[in-house]
Amino acid sequence: MKVTYSAKANITHRTQQLQDGKSVEVISLTQAEHAQDAQDAQLVLEWSFPILDIAGRWHPNCRFDRSIKADWSHGEKSMSAVSAPVISFFNEDGENRGTFALSETLKEVRMSLGVHEEDGTMNCMVVVSLGALDSDCYELSLLCDDRNVRYEQAIREVGLWWEKDCGLHPASVPESAREPMYSFWYSYHQQFTDEEIEAECKRAKELGFGTVIVDDGWQTDDTNRGYGFCGDWKPAAGKIKDMRKHVEKVHQMGLKYLLWLSVPYVGIHSEIWKHFHDKLIGMDWQQNTGILDIRYPEVREYLSKVYADAVKDWDLDGLKLDFIDEFYQRRETPAVNEQMDCACIQQALDKLLAETMERLKKEKQDILIEFRQRYIGPSIRRYGNIFRVCDCPDSGISNRVGIVDLRLLSGNTAVHSDMLMWNKEEKAEIAALQVIDCLFGTMQFSVRLDSMKEEHKRMLKNYMAFMQHHQELLQQAPIIAQEPQNLYPQVCVQNEQTEITALYSRNRVVELGDTEESIIVNGSAATAVFVEAKAPLVAQVTVFDCMGTTVCSRQMNLSAVEKIICPIGGRVEIKSKEFVQ
């Protein structure tokens, strides 16, 4: 491995072999002095390895692109508010072929691991933008895992490494973080009143939701979108007359209440604009808003106090803190001055979140904090206990892929779908496919309930009851996601008693395990599922449609590959298995 540093420093490099077969490259540097050239200093790591039996690559924000890149590609960027510094290579069978992760999760990191066309090797370059260091000494670790294990295991253990060896302890996760949530964003956008919210909340409770999120719009009477009125964070008089009484009414229904706030934005039409218009890292004129410069202590003080006061004054159960990934250096970002206490924006963000959480915990120990994909890395996981899939309205596949990606790396943090929505005339079994796509996460939902068809309600109640009954297994058991290169067409979790498999493509064969119960959920457009028993067995097989109605229930002799008729959006439950001697 070649290690270089663009400023003057003494560099040492050692390899540490771990007991589990992984290794860590440890780079230590000591700057001779805080020289001028250290302001833009970069630490560069370079190595290579032969490309053998590699089908694709995974990183936290790869989404639909699992392809191997060339070494001249731009690479993958991470920082505190964007993604995470890890890349994993896998073969066609989902076996790990090389997983690499960095201990530096705060500062900007560029990981360029790509094909060297001349000789079929993987050229690897990691560039860490260190800038001016807080101290003269700095240490970086690169975790290298080339074990022949499942790729899911390799990625999962990176998350554990960050937690245990890098000291990035995640925020605690209240049980309420795993309850299904009703969101007002897609269903109402900015057009609602407190009476409308309360009426919809009553309907949401009847369907089985545990929490509601009131999104953008509560802070302004303007409904033209954009963020020109953000920053004051006072309820719009024309929408919510008394926020505390309003939240109390929702609490009386048995629901928790989360409120949306846009962290970076201070709109040009806000009262606070005149105070902070000269403390910005940039402008978004299309949205009529500035992006606050959190390197100023007074900016962080204002923001953290706003959030703590909102929770205290209105008795909120949590906050949806949005657009955190807008905190990054821009061309127009001002240079550091004497009024700032941080040179690095990412360090300032870490301070802001730490200060905010300290205040929020004093108000409510089990506070719920939602962050959205892309800001889902190990640094920011210390401050949020809900990670939500990036906006993907009416796209079940985006939710499925996003949930699995988040689950692989996020440990015990609650993973939520983006809000489900569909046309009110959609067939119930087709709408059910979206629900099944978020089976292994906590469902967020945003369809107007006052006009929802009864068959949609029946389908939703059925799957919400199913997900609640199997909540611990579905949301917390290690996930096995087949064929990442094909966007996870088969996903499974299991414990000693039950295995649950969701199928997202036709004609796949599910090999029955040794559990007492096997449940196969049909998340495809096929009208049958195929199962294969390890040995001949007798089983009670029950088939349900998407609304939970029993289609058939009979005893079957299962041997070799068997075809079981199952409606779209339905499921097959195989119980009381007895091996035939």
Secondary structure as UniProt FT lines:
FT   STRAND          2..5
FT   STRAND          9..17
FT   TURN            19..20
FT   STRAND          23..31
FT   HELIX           36..38
FT   TURN            39..40
FT   STRAND          42..50
FT   STRAND          56..58
FT   TURN            60..61
FT   TURN            63..64
FT   TURN            71..72
FT   STRAND          76..79
FT   TURN            80..81
FT   STRAND          86..90
FT   TURN            92..93
FT   STRAND          95..102
FT   STRAND          109..116
FT   TURN            117..120
FT   STRAND          121..129
FT   STRAND          137..145
FT   HELIX           151..164
FT   HELIX           175..178
FT   STRAND          181..183
FT   HELIX           185..188
FT   TURN            189..190
FT   HELIX           194..207
FT   STRAND          211..214
FT   TURN            216..219
FT   TURN            228..229
FT   TURN            237..239
FT   HELIX           243..252
FT   TURN            253..254
FT   STRAND          256..262
FT   STRAND          265..267
FT   TURN            268..269
FT   TURN            271..272
FT   HELIX           273..276
FT   TURN            277..278
FT   STRAND          280..284
FT   HELIX           285..287
FT   STRAND          289..292
FT   TURN            294..295
FT   HELIX           297..314
FT   STRAND          318..322
FT   HELIX           324..326
FT   TURN            331..332
FT   TURN            338..339
FT   HELIX           345..363
FT   TURN            365..366
FT   STRAND          368..372
FT   TURN            373..374
FT   TURN            378..379
FT   HELIX           380..382
FT   STRAND          386..388
FT   TURN            393..394
FT   HELIX           396..409
FT   TURN            411..412
FT   STRAND          414..416
FT   TURN            424..425
FT   HELIX           428..437
FT   TURN            438..440
FT   STRAND          444..445
FT   HELIX           449..451
FT   HELIX           454..469
FT   HELIX           471..476
FT   STRAND          480..481
FT   HELIX           484..486
FT   STRAND          490..494
FT   STRAND          498..503
FT   TURN            506..507
FT   STRAND          509..511
FT   STRAND          517..522
FT   STRAND          528..532
FT   STRAND          537..544
FT   TURN            546..547
FT   STRAND          550..558
FT   STRAND          561..565
FT   TURN            568..569
FT   STRAND          571..579
//
